[in-house]
């Protein structure tokens, strides 16, 4: 798994792009880097582009991952930062796992939404609500 994290100052967005085969250890490094930049920026929103990331995780693993991400966010006090996750809908199992991850995250107080369209994700992140 490879990733790039950038801060888009003009939009106040931390954008992370990941590709390759999903690796939970590398993903943890990416999440930590994103949270460090969010913390340093004073409140950036997060765009996570995983359209080129290959993953095949179970519903149970999606639950565990949502709980792990919440712990990271609590550590950095960034629980309330909006996060748009853009992914590729390659099959029903991926869709179910991503939607379940979103649901668990939102139920734990994380303002996450998942999208398959980058323009819709950006519109949601940049809206004034």
N, CA, C and O atoms as CSV, one atom per row, in Angstrom:
chain,resi,resn,atom,element,x,y,z
A,1,UNK,N,N,0.853,-1.181,0.000
A,1,UNK,CA,C,0.000,0.000,0.000
A,1,UNK,C,C,0.892,1.236,0.000
A,1,UNK,O,O,1.823,1.347,0.798
A,2,UNK,N,N,0.599,2.142,-0.888
A,2,UNK,CA,C,1.296,3.412,-0.970
A,2,UNK,C,C,0.289,4.529,-0.700
A,2,UNK,O,O,-0.898,4.395,-0.996
A,3,UNK,N,N,0.777,5.628,-0.138
A,3,UNK,CA,C,-0.122,6.753,0.080
A,3,UNK,C,C,0.633,8.070,0.028
A,3,UNK,O,O,1.849,8.127,0.209
A,4,UNK,N,N,-0.133,9.129,-0.226
A,4,UNK,CA,C,0.367,10.494,-0.223
A,4,UNK,C,C,-0.623,11.322,0.590
A,4,UNK,O,O,-1.835,11.187,0.425
A,5,UNK,N,N,-0.105,12.176,1.465
A,5,UNK,CA,C,-0.948,13.075,2.252
A,5,UNK,C,C,-0.494,14.496,1.956
A,5,UNK,O,O,0.694,14.810,2.026
A,6,UNK,N,N,-1.468,15.361,1.621
A,6,UNK,CA,C,-1.173,16.756,1.317
A,6,UNK,C,C,-2.176,17.658,2.024
A,6,UNK,O,O,-3.331,17.286,2.234
A,7,UNK,N,N,-1.714,18.842,2.385
A,7,UNK,CA,C,-2.610,19.853,2.952
A,7,UNK,C,C,-2.915,20.888,1.877
A,7,UNK,O,O,-2.007,21.523,1.341
A,8,UNK,N,N,-4.188,21.052,1.569
A,8,UNK,CA,C,-4.640,22.053,0.599
A,8,UNK,C,C,-5.100,23.277,1.382
A,8,UNK,O,O,-6.259,23.385,1.780
A,9,UNK,N,N,-4.184,24.171,1.587
A,9,UNK,CA,C,-4.449,25.336,2.444
A,9,UNK,C,C,-5.615,26.173,1.937
A,9,UNK,O,O,-6.414,26.657,2.739
A,10,UNK,N,N,-5.731,26.355,0.624
A,10,UNK,CA,C,-6.793,27.190,0.060
A,10,UNK,C,C,-8.186,26.642,0.362
A,10,UNK,O,O,-9.152,27.404,0.400
A,11,UNK,N,N,-8.302,25.340,0.576
A,11,UNK,CA,C,-9.586,24.706,0.878
A,11,UNK,C,C,-9.672,24.236,2.324
A,11,UNK,O,O,-10.732,23.798,2.771
A,12,UNK,N,N,-8.584,24.322,3.046
A,12,UNK,CA,C,-8.483,23.804,4.413
A,12,UNK,C,C,-8.871,22.320,4.467
A,12,UNK,O,O,-9.673,21.884,5.293
A,13,UNK,N,N,-8.263,21.578,3.552
A,13,UNK,CA,C,-8.532,20.139,3.437
A,13,UNK,C,C,-7.211,19.374,3.476
A,13,UNK,O,O,-6.238,19.747,2.821
A,14,UNK,N,N,-7.202,18.298,4.259
A,14,UNK,CA,C,-6.099,17.347,4.212
A,14,UNK,C,C,-6.551,16.242,3.265
A,14,UNK,O,O,-7.534,15.548,3.526
A,15,UNK,N,N,-5.821,16.089,2.165
A,15,UNK,CA,C,-6.174,15.093,1.154
A,15,UNK,C,C,-5.171,13.945,1.211
A,15,UNK,O,O,-3.961,14.150,1.108
A,16,UNK,N,N,-5.691,12.750,1.375
A,16,UNK,CA,C,-4.858,11.551,1.391
A,16,UNK,C,C,-5.322,10.648,0.252
A,16,UNK,O,O,-6.518,10.419,0.066
A,17,UNK,N,N,-4.368,10.151,-0.492
A,17,UNK,CA,C,-4.653,9.229,-1.588
A,17,UNK,C,C,-3.876,7.946,-1.325
A,17,UNK,O,O,-2.668,7.973,-1.088
A,18,UNK,N,N,-4.586,6.824,-1.371
A,18,UNK,CA,C,-3.957,5.525,-1.125
A,18,UNK,C,C,-4.222,4.608,-2.310
A,18,UNK,O,O,-5.295,4.638,-2.913
A,19,UNK,N,N,-3.212,3.783,-2.634
A,19,UNK,CA,C,-3.383,2.823,-3.721
A,19,UNK,C,C,-2.596,1.558,-3.403
A,19,UNK,O,O,-1.772,1.520,-2.490
A,20,UNK,N,N,-2.877,0.537,-4.181
A,20,UNK,CA,C,-2.216,-0.740,-3.961
A,20,UNK,C,C,-3.080,-1.664,-3.122
A,20,UNK,O,O,-4.297,-1.498,-3.041
A,21,UNK,N,N,-2.438,-2.630,-2.507
A,21,UNK,CA,C,-3.119,-3.619,-1.666
A,21,UNK,C,C,-3.186,-3.100,-0.238
A,21,UNK,O,O,-2.155,-2.758,0.342
A,22,UNK,N,N,-4.392,-3.034,0.343
A,22,UNK,CA,C,-4.582,-2.490,1.683
A,22,UNK,C,C,-3.744,-3.244,2.706
A,22,UNK,O,O,-3.720,-4.475,2.722
A,23,UNK,N,N,-3.060,-2.494,3.555
A,23,UNK,CA,C,-2.240,-3.043,4.628
A,23,UNK,C,C,-2.592,-2.271,5.895
A,23,UNK,O,O,-2.377,-1.060,5.951
A,24,UNK,N,N,-3.126,-2.942,6.908
A,24,UNK,CA,C,-3.570,-2.222,8.097
A,24,UNK,C,C,-2.460,-1.430,8.794
A,24,UNK,O,O,-2.726,-0.366,9.353
A,25,UNK,N,N,-1.231,-1.929,8.769
A,25,UNK,CA,C,-0.123,-1.197,9.421
A,25,UNK,C,C,0.184,0.101,8.677
A,25,UNK,O,O,0.367,1.152,9.291
A,26,UNK,N,N,0.235,0.015,7.368
A,26,UNK,CA,C,0.497,1.210,6.561
A,26,UNK,C,C,-0.685,2.167,6.673
A,26,UNK,O,O,-0.499,3.383,6.733
A,27,UNK,N,N,-1.894,1.623,6.700
A,27,UNK,CA,C,-3.086,2.454,6.858
A,27,UNK,C,C,-3.034,3.211,8.186
A,27,UNK,O,O,-3.405,4.384,8.246
A,28,UNK,N,N,-2.581,2.552,9.240
A,28,UNK,CA,C,-2.432,3.231,10.539
A,28,UNK,C,C,-1.450,4.394,10.440
A,28,UNK,O,O,-1.682,5.459,11.011
A,29,UNK,N,N,-0.357,4.189,9.716
A,29,UNK,CA,C,0.615,5.271,9.523
A,29,UNK,C,C,-0.021,6.442,8.786
A,29,UNK,O,O,0.196,7.601,9.141
A,30,UNK,N,N,-0.808,6.133,7.759
A,30,UNK,CA,C,-1.468,7.180,6.992
A,30,UNK,C,C,-2.460,7.949,7.862
A,30,UNK,O,O,-2.478,9.179,7.839
A,31,UNK,N,N,-3.282,7.238,8.626
A,31,UNK,CA,C,-4.265,7.885,9.497
A,31,UNK,C,C,-3.559,8.789,10.503
A,31,UNK,O,O,-4.001,9.911,10.750
A,32,UNK,N,N,-2.480,8.310,11.073
A,32,UNK,CA,C,-1.725,9.123,12.036
A,32,UNK,C,C,-1.180,10.390,11.371
A,32,UNK,O,O,-1.264,11.476,11.945
A,33,UNK,N,N,-0.627,10.254,10.170
A,33,UNK,CA,C,-0.103,11.428,9.452
A,33,UNK,C,C,-1.227,12.424,9.140
A,33,UNK,O,O,-1.054,13.631,9.308
A,34,UNK,N,N,-2.360,11.921,8.693
A,34,UNK,CA,C,-3.507,12.792,8.417
A,34,UNK,C,C,-3.918,13.534,9.689
A,34,UNK,O,O,-4.134,14.746,9.661
A,35,UNK,N,N,-4.025,12.810,10.796
A,35,UNK,CA,C,-4.460,13.448,12.042
A,35,UNK,C,C,-3.445,14.479,12.545
A,35,UNK,O,O,-3.831,15.500,13.112
A,36,UNK,N,N,-2.181,14.222,12.344
A,36,UNK,CA,C,-1.160,15.199,12.736
A,36,UNK,C,C,-1.309,16.489,11.946
A,36,UNK,O,O,-1.174,17.578,12.504
A,37,UNK,N,N,-1.589,16.376,10.644
A,37,UNK,CA,C,-1.763,17.565,9.817
A,37,UNK,C,C,-3.071,18.272,10.169
A,37,UNK,O,O,-3.112,19.501,10.222
A,38,UNK,N,N,-4.126,17.517,10.406
A,38,UNK,CA,C,-5.399,18.118,10.820
A,38,UNK,C,C,-5.185,18.899,12.113
A,38,UNK,O,O,-5.655,20.028,12.248
A,39,UNK,N,N,-4.484,18.302,13.046
A,39,UNK,CA,C,-4.211,18.949,14.328
A,39,UNK,C,C,-3.386,20.225,14.127
A,39,UNK,O,O,-3.706,21.265,14.704
A,40,UNK,N,N,-2.340,20.153,13.323
A,40,UNK,CA,C,-1.469,21.307,13.081
A,40,UNK,C,C,-2.190,22.415,12.323
A,40,UNK,O,O,-1.878,23.592,12.503
A,41,UNK,N,N,-3.147,22.052,11.480
A,41,UNK,CA,C,-3.849,23.046,10.666
A,41,UNK,C,C,-4.932,23.776,11.459
A,41,UNK,O,O,-5.422,24.826,11.043
A,42,UNK,N,N,-5.289,23.215,12.585
A,42,UNK,CA,C,-6.326,23.844,13.394
A,42,UNK,C,C,-7.739,23.515,12.970
A,42,UNK,O,O,-8.668,24.245,13.316
A,43,UNK,N,N,-7.924,22.457,12.244
A,43,UNK,CA,C,-9.296,22.036,11.962
A,43,UNK,C,C,-9.626,21.709,10.543
A,43,UNK,O,O,-10.776,21.873,10.136
A,44,UNK,N,N,-8.688,21.259,9.776
A,44,UNK,CA,C,-8.960,20.913,8.383
A,44,UNK,C,C,-9.953,19.765,8.273
A,44,UNK,O,O,-10.071,18.919,9.160
A,45,UNK,N,N,-10.655,19.770,7.161
A,45,UNK,CA,C,-11.514,18.649,6.796
A,45,UNK,C,C,-10.636,17.625,6.085
A,45,UNK,O,O,-9.513,17.932,5.685
A,46,UNK,N,N,-11.154,16.405,5.929
A,46,UNK,CA,C,-10.339,15.321,5.379
A,46,UNK,C,C,-11.005,14.735,4.140
A,46,UNK,O,O,-12.201,14.445,4.127
A,47,UNK,N,N,-10.194,14.571,3.105
A,47,UNK,CA,C,-10.610,13.877,1.891
A,47,UNK,C,C,-9.724,12.654,1.757
A,47,UNK,O,O,-8.502,12.768,1.654
A,48,UNK,N,N,-10.341,11.489,1.759
A,48,UNK,CA,C,-9.601,10.235,1.620
A,48,UNK,C,C,-9.998,9.583,0.305
A,48,UNK,O,O,-11.126,9.117,0.140
A,49,UNK,N,N,-9.057,9.557,-0.624
A,49,UNK,CA,C,-9.290,8.996,-1.946
A,49,UNK,C,C,-8.683,7.593,-1.982
A,49,UNK,O,O,-7.464,7.431,-2.039
A,50,UNK,N,N,-9.549,6.590,-1.948
A,50,UNK,CA,C,-9.089,5.197,-1.970
A,50,UNK,C,C,-9.608,4.473,-3.211
A,50,UNK,O,O,-9.806,3.258,-3.195
A,51,UNK,N,N,-9.824,5.226,-4.278
A,51,UNK,CA,C,-10.358,4.620,-5.509
A,51,UNK,C,C,-9.404,3.608,-6.114
A,51,UNK,O,O,-9.844,2.701,-6.821
A,52,UNK,N,N,-8.100,3.738,-5.856
A,52,UNK,CA,C,-7.120,2.796,-6.408
A,52,UNK,C,C,-6.583,1.837,-5.340
A,52,UNK,O,O,-5.573,1.164,-5.549
A,53,UNK,N,N,-7.259,1.784,-4.215
A,53,UNK,CA,C,-6.857,0.873,-3.143
A,53,UNK,C,C,-7.667,-0.415,-3.269
A,53,UNK,O,O,-8.890,-0.380,-3.400
A,54,UNK,N,N,-6.979,-1.539,-3.229
A,54,UNK,CA,C,-7.655,-2.834,-3.294
A,54,UNK,C,C,-7.809,-3.368,-1.873
A,54,UNK,O,O,-6.834,-3.508,-1.134
A,55,UNK,N,N,-9.027,-3.657,-1.516
A,55,UNK,CA,C,-9.285,-4.217,-0.186
A,55,UNK,C,C,-10.492,-5.131,-0.259
A,55,UNK,O,O,-11.429,-4.907,-1.026
A,56,UNK,N,N,-10.441,-6.151,0.550
A,56,UNK,CA,C,-11.517,-7.130,0.622
A,56,UNK,C,C,-11.662,-7.480,2.097
A,56,UNK,O,O,-11.190,-8.519,2.560
A,57,UNK,N,N,-12.327,-6.586,2.822
A,57,UNK,CA,C,-12.427,-6.788,4.267
A,57,UNK,C,C,-13.836,-7.211,4.650
A,57,UNK,O,O,-14.818,-6.838,4.008
A,58,UNK,N,N,-13.903,-7.981,5.689
A,58,UNK,CA,C,-15.189,-8.467,6.170
A,58,UNK,C,C,-15.916,-7.362,6.938
A,58,UNK,O,O,-15.332,-6.332,7.276
A,59,UNK,N,N,-17.178,-7.594,7.200
A,59,UNK,CA,C,-17.969,-6.651,7.991
A,59,UNK,C,C,-17.362,-6.510,9.382
A,59,UNK,O,O,-17.302,-5.407,9.924
A,60,UNK,N,N,-16.915,-7.612,9.959
A,60,UNK,CA,C,-16.295,-7.560,11.294
A,60,UNK,C,C,-15.039,-6.687,11.256
A,60,UNK,O,O,-14.820,-5.878,12.158
A,61,UNK,N,N,-14.221,-6.845,10.228
A,61,UNK,CA,C,-12.999,-6.026,10.113
A,61,UNK,C,C,-13.346,-4.556,9.881
A,61,UNK,O,O,-12.638,-3.674,10.366
A,62,UNK,N,N,-14.422,-4.282,9.149
A,62,UNK,CA,C,-14.872,-2.900,8.950
A,62,UNK,C,C,-15.273,-2.285,10.287
A,62,UNK,O,O,-14.978,-1.118,10.546
A,63,UNK,N,N,-15.939,-3.057,11.132
A,63,UNK,CA,C,-16.298,-2.589,12.475
A,63,UNK,C,C,-15.040,-2.287,13.287
A,63,UNK,O,O,-14.924,-1.220,13.891
A,64,UNK,N,N,-14.113,-3.222,13.297
A,64,UNK,CA,C,-12.866,-3.018,14.045
A,64,UNK,C,C,-12.123,-1.791,13.541
A,64,UNK,O,O,-11.587,-1.018,14.335
A,65,UNK,N,N,-12.089,-1.607,12.235
A,65,UNK,CA,C,-11.360,-0.463,11.660
A,65,UNK,C,C,-12.008,0.858,12.050
A,65,UNK,O,O,-11.309,1.827,12.347
A,66,UNK,N,N,-13.320,0.907,12.052
A,66,UNK,CA,C,-14.027,2.123,12.461
A,66,UNK,C,C,-13.699,2.469,13.913
A,66,UNK,O,O,-13.502,3.639,14.241
A,67,UNK,N,N,-13.638,1.478,14.767
A,67,UNK,CA,C,-13.316,1.711,16.180
A,67,UNK,C,C,-11.868,2.168,16.338
A,67,UNK,O,O,-11.577,3.036,17.162
A,68,UNK,N,N,-10.956,1.585,15.548
A,68,UNK,CA,C,-9.546,1.987,15.598
A,68,UNK,C,C,-9.376,3.439,15.155
A,68,UNK,O,O,-8.638,4.201,15.779
A,69,UNK,N,N,-10.056,3.815,14.082
A,69,UNK,CA,C,-9.954,5.190,13.578
A,69,UNK,C,C,-10.506,6.163,14.609
A,69,UNK,O,O,-9.948,7.244,14.801
A,70,UNK,N,N,-11.584,5.797,15.267
A,70,UNK,CA,C,-12.140,6.678,16.303
A,70,UNK,C,C,-11.123,6.884,17.435
A,70,UNK,O,O,-10.992,7.993,17.952
A,71,UNK,N,N,-10.411,5.831,17.815
A,71,UNK,CA,C,-9.382,5.969,18.850
A,71,UNK,C,C,-8.296,6.951,18.438
A,71,UNK,O,O,-7.863,7.778,19.241
A,72,UNK,N,N,-7.849,6.860,17.168
A,72,UNK,CA,C,-6.853,7.817,16.666
A,72,UNK,C,C,-7.399,9.241,16.763
A,72,UNK,O,O,-6.709,10.155,17.215
A,73,UNK,N,N,-8.633,9.410,16.337
A,73,UNK,CA,C,-9.223,10.741,16.337
A,73,UNK,C,C,-9.395,11.271,17.767
A,73,UNK,O,O,-9.215,12.464,18.007
A,74,UNK,N,N,-9.732,10.418,18.688
A,74,UNK,CA,C,-9.837,10.856,20.077
A,74,UNK,C,C,-8.471,11.283,20.612
A,74,UNK,O,O,-8.361,12.282,21.323
A,75,UNK,N,N,-7.449,10.533,20.270
A,75,UNK,CA,C,-6.095,10.853,20.702
A,75,UNK,C,C,-5.681,12.246,20.226
A,75,UNK,O,O,-5.043,12.996,20.964
A,76,UNK,N,N,-6.048,12.585,18.991
A,76,UNK,CA,C,-5.681,13.879,18.414
A,76,UNK,C,C,-6.764,14.940,18.613
A,76,UNK,O,O,-6.615,16.076,18.163
A,77,UNK,N,N,-7.835,14.571,19.278
A,77,UNK,CA,C,-8.957,15.489,19.507
A,77,UNK,C,C,-9.503,16.034,18.188
A,77,UNK,O,O,-9.786,17.225,18.063
A,78,UNK,N,N,-9.645,15.149,17.217
A,78,UNK,CA,C,-10.151,15.528,15.897
A,78,UNK,C,C,-11.417,14.753,15.536
A,78,UNK,O,O,-11.695,14.535,14.357
A,79,UNK,N,N,-12.168,14.347,16.524
A,79,UNK,CA,C,-13.356,13.526,16.296
A,79,UNK,C,C,-14.364,14.232,15.398
A,79,UNK,O,O,-15.022,13.580,14.586
A,80,UNK,N,N,-14.501,15.554,15.524
A,80,UNK,CA,C,-15.560,16.270,14.818
A,80,UNK,C,C,-15.194,16.720,13.410
A,80,UNK,O,O,-15.987,17.431,12.793
A,81,UNK,N,N,-14.052,16.352,12.873
A,81,UNK,CA,C,-13.646,16.788,11.538
A,81,UNK,C,C,-14.360,15.985,10.454
A,81,UNK,O,O,-14.344,14.754,10.455
A,82,UNK,N,N,-14.983,16.711,9.535
A,82,UNK,CA,C,-15.675,16.060,8.412
A,82,UNK,C,C,-14.672,15.274,7.577
A,82,UNK,O,O,-13.571,15.747,7.296
A,83,UNK,N,N,-15.069,14.073,7.188
A,83,UNK,CA,C,-14.233,13.234,6.342
A,83,UNK,C,C,-15.067,12.638,5.219
A,83,UNK,O,O,-16.076,11.974,5.455
A,84,UNK,N,N,-14.626,12.889,4.000
A,84,UNK,CA,C,-15.239,12.277,2.823
A,84,UNK,C,C,-14.314,11.175,2.339
A,84,UNK,O,O,-13.122,11.399,2.127
A,85,UNK,N,N,-14.868,9.992,2.168
A,85,UNK,CA,C,-14.109,8.847,1.675
A,85,UNK,C,C,-14.630,8.516,0.282
A,85,UNK,O,O,-15.806,8.201,0.106
A,86,UNK,N,N,-13.745,8.592,-0.700
A,86,UNK,CA,C,-14.125,8.309,-2.081
A,86,UNK,C,C,-13.508,6.961,-2.463
A,86,UNK,O,O,-12.296,6.768,-2.372
A,87,UNK,N,N,-14.363,6.043,-2.889
A,87,UNK,CA,C,-13.896,4.694,-3.207
A,87,UNK,C,C,-14.487,4.248,-4.539
A,87,UNK,O,O,-15.408,4.874,-5.063
A,88,UNK,N,N,-13.957,3.176,-5.071
A,88,UNK,CA,C,-14.483,2.582,-6.304
A,88,UNK,C,C,-15.397,1.427,-5.948
A,88,UNK,O,O,-15.025,0.524,-5.198
A,89,UNK,N,N,-16.574,1.472,-6.488
A,89,UNK,CA,C,-17.549,0.408,-6.261
A,89,UNK,C,C,-17.251,-0.726,-7.233
A,89,UNK,O,O,-17.707,-0.714,-8.376
A,90,UNK,N,N,-16.480,-1.705,-6.767
A,90,UNK,CA,C,-16.077,-2.795,-7.658
A,90,UNK,C,C,-16.940,-4.044,-7.515
A,90,UNK,O,O,-17.055,-4.840,-8.447
A,91,UNK,N,N,-17.541,-4.208,-6.349
A,91,UNK,CA,C,-18.453,-5.332,-6.153
A,91,UNK,C,C,-19.311,-5.079,-4.914
A,91,UNK,O,O,-19.049,-4.163,-4.135
A,92,UNK,N,N,-20.323,-5.897,-4.753
A,92,UNK,CA,C,-21.283,-5.715,-3.664
A,92,UNK,C,C,-20.626,-5.852,-2.281
A,92,UNK,O,O,-21.001,-5.140,-1.350
A,93,UNK,N,N,-19.664,-6.749,-2.144
A,93,UNK,CA,C,-19.004,-6.951,-0.854
A,93,UNK,C,C,-18.240,-5.695,-0.427
A,93,UNK,O,O,-18.287,-5.308,0.741
A,94,UNK,N,N,-17.541,-5.060,-1.366
A,94,UNK,CA,C,-16.821,-3.819,-1.060
A,94,UNK,C,C,-17.819,-2.743,-0.652
A,94,UNK,O,O,-17.610,-2.046,0.342
A,95,UNK,N,N,-18.906,-2.602,-1.413
A,95,UNK,CA,C,-19.933,-1.615,-1.078
A,95,UNK,C,C,-20.472,-1.839,0.332
A,95,UNK,O,O,-20.588,-0.896,1.115
A,96,UNK,N,N,-20.799,-3.083,0.651
A,96,UNK,CA,C,-21.334,-3.397,1.977
A,96,UNK,C,C,-20.338,-3.039,3.076
A,96,UNK,O,O,-20.721,-2.466,4.095
A,97,UNK,N,N,-19.071,-3.371,2.880
A,97,UNK,CA,C,-18.050,-3.082,3.895
A,97,UNK,C,C,-17.868,-1.577,4.085
A,97,UNK,O,O,-17.767,-1.100,5.215
A,98,UNK,N,N,-17.826,-0.831,2.983
A,98,UNK,CA,C,-17.631,0.616,3.071
A,98,UNK,C,C,-18.840,1.281,3.721
A,98,UNK,O,O,-18.676,2.140,4.588
A,99,UNK,N,N,-20.033,0.904,3.323
A,99,UNK,CA,C,-21.251,1.480,3.906
A,99,UNK,C,C,-21.336,1.131,5.390
A,99,UNK,O,O,-21.717,1.975,6.202
A,100,UNK,N,N,-20.987,-0.093,5.749
A,100,UNK,CA,C,-21.006,-0.490,7.150
A,100,UNK,C,C,-19.984,0.320,7.948
A,100,UNK,O,O,-20.282,0.771,9.054
A,101,UNK,N,N,-18.785,0.505,7.398
A,101,UNK,CA,C,-17.764,1.330,8.049
A,101,UNK,C,C,-18.304,2.740,8.288
A,101,UNK,O,O,-18.143,3.294,9.375
A,102,UNK,N,N,-18.943,3.314,7.273
A,102,UNK,CA,C,-19.533,4.654,7.427
A,102,UNK,C,C,-20.577,4.672,8.538
A,102,UNK,O,O,-20.575,5.570,9.381
A,103,UNK,N,N,-21.458,3.693,8.541
A,103,UNK,CA,C,-22.529,3.637,9.543
A,103,UNK,C,C,-21.965,3.529,10.951
A,103,UNK,O,O,-22.384,4.260,11.849
A,104,UNK,N,N,-21.022,2.627,11.145
A,104,UNK,CA,C,-20.411,2.468,12.473
A,104,UNK,C,C,-19.702,3.753,12.876
A,104,UNK,O,O,-19.821,4.196,14.018
A,105,UNK,N,N,-18.975,4.348,11.957
A,105,UNK,CA,C,-18.255,5.590,12.261
A,105,UNK,C,C,-19.227,6.691,12.673
A,105,UNK,O,O,-19.011,7.372,13.675
A,106,UNK,N,N,-20.284,6.861,11.911
A,106,UNK,CA,C,-21.271,7.910,12.225
A,106,UNK,C,C,-21.962,7.621,13.561
A,106,UNK,O,O,-22.238,8.543,14.328
A,107,UNK,N,N,-22.237,6.356,13.837
A,107,UNK,CA,C,-22.853,6.000,15.120
A,107,UNK,C,C,-21.923,6.254,16.304
A,107,UNK,O,O,-22.375,6.372,17.443
A,108,UNK,N,N,-20.623,6.336,16.026
A,108,UNK,CA,C,-19.634,6.624,17.072
A,108,UNK,C,C,-19.252,8.110,17.087
A,108,UNK,O,O,-18.276,8.501,17.728
A,109,UNK,N,N,-20.032,8.929,16.375
A,109,UNK,CA,C,-19.829,10.368,16.412
A,109,UNK,C,C,-18.847,10.930,15.410
A,109,UNK,O,O,-18.480,12.102,15.499
A,110,UNK,N,N,-18.410,10.119,14.455
A,110,UNK,CA,C,-17.478,10.603,13.439
A,110,UNK,C,C,-18.262,11.048,12.205
A,110,UNK,O,O,-19.028,10.258,11.655
A,111,UNK,N,N,-18.091,12.291,11.760
A,111,UNK,CA,C,-18.832,12.785,10.596
A,111,UNK,C,C,-18.206,12.321,9.280
A,111,UNK,O,O,-17.590,13.108,8.562
A,112,UNK,N,N,-18.370,11.045,8.978
A,112,UNK,CA,C,-17.835,10.430,7.764
A,112,UNK,C,C,-18.981,10.230,6.768
A,112,UNK,O,O,-20.095,9.877,7.155
A,113,UNK,N,N,-18.700,10.457,5.506
A,113,UNK,CA,C,-19.599,10.056,4.430
A,113,UNK,C,C,-18.761,9.413,3.345
A,113,UNK,O,O,-17.634,9.833,3.085
A,114,UNK,N,N,-19.321,8.388,2.710
A,114,UNK,CA,C,-18.620,7.703,1.635
A,114,UNK,C,C,-19.262,8.078,0.307
A,114,UNK,O,O,-20.470,8.296,0.218
A,115,UNK,N,N,-18.425,8.147,-0.718
A,115,UNK,CA,C,-18.858,8.555,-2.046
A,115,UNK,C,C,-18.141,7.706,-3.091
A,115,UNK,O,O,-17.060,7.173,-2.843
A,116,UNK,N,N,-18.759,7.591,-4.254
A,116,UNK,CA,C,-18.082,7.012,-5.404
A,116,UNK,C,C,-17.797,8.103,-6.432
A,116,UNK,O,O,-17.224,7.831,-7.487
A,117,UNK,N,N,-18.194,9.329,-6.129
A,117,UNK,CA,C,-18.012,10.462,-7.030
A,117,UNK,C,C,-17.206,11.555,-6.316
A,117,UNK,O,O,-17.628,12.067,-5.279
A,118,UNK,N,N,-16.049,11.903,-6.875
A,118,UNK,CA,C,-15.172,12.898,-6.257
A,118,UNK,C,C,-15.835,14.273,-6.161
A,118,UNK,O,O,-15.688,14.955,-5.148
A,119,UNK,N,N,-16.558,14.685,-7.196
A,119,UNK,CA,C,-17.195,16.003,-7.175
A,119,UNK,C,C,-18.217,16.109,-6.043
A,119,UNK,O,O,-18.300,17.138,-5.373
A,120,UNK,N,N,-18.985,15.059,-5.834
A,120,UNK,CA,C,-19.978,15.063,-4.746
A,120,UNK,C,C,-19.288,15.101,-3.383
A,120,UNK,O,O,-19.754,15.772,-2.463
A,121,UNK,N,N,-18.183,14.380,-3.261
A,121,UNK,CA,C,-17.428,14.378,-2.006
A,121,UNK,C,C,-16.902,15.776,-1.703
A,121,UNK,O,O,-17.021,16.256,-0.575
A,122,UNK,N,N,-16.322,16.431,-2.707
A,122,UNK,CA,C,-15.789,17.780,-2.507
A,122,UNK,C,C,-16.904,18.764,-2.182
A,122,UNK,O,O,-16.737,19.620,-1.312
A,123,UNK,N,N,-18.029,18.657,-2.860
A,123,UNK,CA,C,-19.162,19.550,-2.582
A,123,UNK,C,C,-19.617,19.413,-1.138
A,123,UNK,O,O,-19.905,20.411,-0.476
A,124,UNK,N,N,-19.683,18.179,-0.647
A,124,UNK,CA,C,-20.105,17.954,0.735
A,124,UNK,C,C,-19.071,18.530,1.712
A,124,UNK,O,O,-19.441,19.172,2.694
A,125,UNK,N,N,-17.795,18.307,1.450
A,125,UNK,CA,C,-16.751,18.829,2.334
A,125,UNK,C,C,-16.760,20.350,2.389
A,125,UNK,O,O,-16.540,20.935,3.449
A,126,UNK,N,N,-17.010,20.987,1.264
A,126,UNK,CA,C,-16.896,22.439,1.182
A,126,UNK,C,C,-18.182,23.193,1.491
A,126,UNK,O,O,-18.183,24.423,1.548
A,127,UNK,N,N,-19.285,22.458,1.692
A,127,UNK,CA,C,-20.544,23.161,1.993
A,127,UNK,C,C,-20.430,23.880,3.327
A,127,UNK,O,O,-19.643,23.489,4.189
A,128,UNK,N,N,-21.211,24.919,3.489
A,128,UNK,CA,C,-21.125,25.783,4.672
A,128,UNK,C,C,-21.980,25.349,5.846
A,128,UNK,O,O,-22.181,26.145,6.763
A,129,UNK,N,N,-22.475,24.170,5.865
A,129,UNK,CA,C,-23.321,23.729,6.983
A,129,UNK,C,C,-22.511,23.348,8.169
A,129,UNK,O,O,-23.067,22.955,9.195
